[in-house]
């Protein structure tokens, strides 16, 4: 895949084929995603792969804050990736103090980069993804037995796309650039 084609072609997928995704393919996607840049090369992203239908249904029913769209997507996607990050490393000094005025925010920044690299790698391997942010972090952590040293950053649906969304209208460069 040409990088520009991937950046411009990847879409958020909300409908998936029922086909299972081979674990080797998931590992291949993560093998690329692990190269996402992180704060001081801290590499805090963790990929918790949920394929068990019962567990996915519990997450969908109990941890989506009543948001029906996410509930249905989780139930219908063959894989749910719970992206977590090791807590209190990204953006912190070794003594536990903040390195910048961003405080804990940098952890979310690193998680966002990791999520997008994961999604681009999935796209490059014929898979579709959807990053979801409406969820009960504590409930998801409880349901997947997340170590207490990690925080849930995002839920990512993963599978073979069963639709081809159109490219949404994008702002012109002149609307988003400012030379100073």
ABEGO torsion letter per residue (X at the ends): XBAAAAAAABBBBABBBABBBBAAAAAAAAAAAAABBBBGGAGABBBBBBABAAAAAAAAAAAAGGBAAAAAAAAABABBBBBBBBBGABGBBAAGBBABAAEAAAAAAAAAAAAAAAAAAAAAAGBBBBBBABBBAAAAAAAAGBBAABBBABBBBBEBBABBBBBBBBBBAAAABBBX
